[in-house]
Amino acid sequence: MRTISKLAFPLLVILPACVVALLAASYLLGMRFNVSQSLPKGIYWLTRQEARRGDCVIVAVGGEHLLKKVAGVPGDIITINEEGVFVNGAWQRNSAPILQTYFHLDRHHLPDGEVLVLSDYTPRSFDGRYFGPVSTGNISCSLVPLITW
């Protein structure tokens, strides 16, 4: 009976503490877990590189931090209407607004310091089709997918 209790302490106390410490260290080093519907669920690595078209980013909008992809960059022409979002004339996948209130743009030229963020992963995402372009200053980091499912 004593042998079982000697094994139980490491398994019930030390092992979970090591797992928590490993997760905390991973977070501090830049690992992030996505469980949102905006992008594939998985493990992402935080980088401080400047966001480019197609990059996953964390962007602050209305006090919330959202995980989205950069769809439009400075110099692009953006249209947002009832059909969806168009970047340089190309329709963006899963971009048709579901809500009646969306951000209308007609051939808007994105200036320096502005990007358009979307989720092409799901049509139900709260993204640039509802709040329009955002300042690049609202982007806190880029994320690189490590493992997704």
Disulfide bonds with the S-S distance in Angstrom:
none
